[in-house]
Amino acid sequence: MSARVAEFDIGVDFNPFPGGRFIEDGPASGEEFRDRLAKLLAENDKVVILFDNAMGYGSSFLEEAFGGLIRKNIISRDELLQKLELRTDQESVKNSVINYINEA
């Protein structure tokens, strides 16, 4: 049986202009993205996140989207790191996401 892999391009499949931390902060929030990502993680063995088609990321968006998965007990840190693949030309974005996961 082959592994189920989902590819999710934030700028195409979510919003080209990621917003703030919470849904109340406006459209395309980290909280909204976190909930979509949680569903993808539950339904797939691997989730590939593509970052490069969006116009930049605030720290609050990234922390809620990824660190929030751990804080809300949606998935364990180890399982998240195993299932998640981050693709971006911006090493700083990738490093930030990993840091937020590890610090959650």
N, C-alpha and C positions, 0 to 999 in steps of 0.2 A: 504494500500500500504506500502510495507516495504522500509526501508531506504536503499539507495545505499551506500555500503561501499567498499572502495578500500584499499588494503594492499600493501604497497610498501617497499621492503627491499633494502635499499641503496646499500649494498654490493653485492647483487645478481641481482637486477633489474636495477641498475645504474652502479656502478663500485666499486670494493673492495678497491680502492685507491683514495678517493675523493681528488680533486686538489685544485687549488687556487680560487680566487674570480671570475675572468672574463674568458670568452671563450678564449681571447688572451693569457691567462696565461698557456694554455695547456689543455689536456684532463680532463674530469670529473670535470668541474668547478662548482662553486656555482651558477653561472648565468645559466648554462645549466640545472642544477638540478632544479633551481627555475622555469624555464619555463615548465619543465615536471610536477612539483608539481602544478603549476597554472592550468594546464589542468586537472589534477586529481581533484583538488578542485572545478573546474567549473562543472565537470561531476558527482560528488558524494556528498552525504550528509555528509559523514565522510571519512577521509583519515587517515589510520594508517601507521605511518612511523616506520620501524624497523631499528635500528642503529647498532646492535651488530655484523653484519657480515662484516663490513668494518674495515680497519686497522687504524682508527683514523681520526680526523677531525681538520682541521685548523680553527682558528677563522674567517678568511676571507671567507672560504667556508660556514660556518654556518650562518654568518651574512648576506651574499648575498642571500643564499638559502631561509632564513626565513624572516629576516628583510627587504630584498629587495622586498618581496611581498607587504609590507605595503608602503614602499617608492615609489614604482612604481604605487601605487594606483590600484593594481591588486585585492586586497581584503581588507576589513576593519580589523583592529586589533581584534575587538570583534568577527566578523564572523570567522576569522582564528582560534582564540582560541577555538571557539565552534566546528569547523569542524575537527580540527587536534587532533590526539592522538599520543603521542610520546612513543615508547616502547624501553627501553634500560636498561641494568644493570648498566650503567654508569650515575649516578645521575648528575655528572658535565656536561655532554653533554646535558641532558634534561634541566638543569638550564640555561645553556648558550643559548640554543634555545629560551627559554621563555624570558630571558633578552633581546635578540636581537629583538624579536617581540615587547616587551614593550617599548624599546628605539627607535624604528624606527619612 
